[in-house]
Amino acid sequence: MPQLNPAPWFLILVFSWFVFLTIIPPKVLAHTLPNVPASQSTEKPETETWFWPWH
């Protein structure tokens, strides 16, 4: 039964984790947001109440 031989599968497992932990994170972290969110003011804007003529 070939699935009981751990030699090739263990090497594939180690290599895949090596790729996931060393190559992919810097590529993902290098991405930047196209629109940097601007800080909003903490004061509330002044709004007026609506006038409903039919009420």
N, C-alpha and C positions, 0 to 999 in steps of 0.2 A: 504494500500500500504506500504510494509515494507521499501522501499527505502526512504521514508519520515521520518523515525525514525533515528535521527542523533546519537543516543547513541552508537551503536557498531562501526559505521563508523568513528566517531570522535576519539574514543579510538584507532582504528587501524591507523588513520592518525597521531595521536600524537606519538604512539609507533614507527611507521616507521620513522618519522623524528628524533626521539630520537636515533634510530639505525644509521641513516644516518649521524647525526651530532656528535655522541660521539664514536661510535665503529669503524666505517669504516675509518675515516681520519687517526688515528694513524697507522692502518694497512697499508694503502696506503703509508704514508710518511715513514714508516720503510723500504721500499724497497730501495735498492741501485743499482746503475748501475754496471754491471759486469766488464766493462772496463771504467776506469776513463779516460776521454780525457786528453791527454798531451798538454801542452801549446806549440804552434809553434813559431818559431822565426819570427821576423818581417822583416828580410832582405830577399830580393829576391834571389833565387838560380840563378847562372849563367848558362845560356843555350846558346847553339850554334845554328846557323841557319842551317836548313837542306839543303843538297846539292841534287838537283833534276837533275840527269843526262839527263833526256829526255826533259827537258824544255829549 
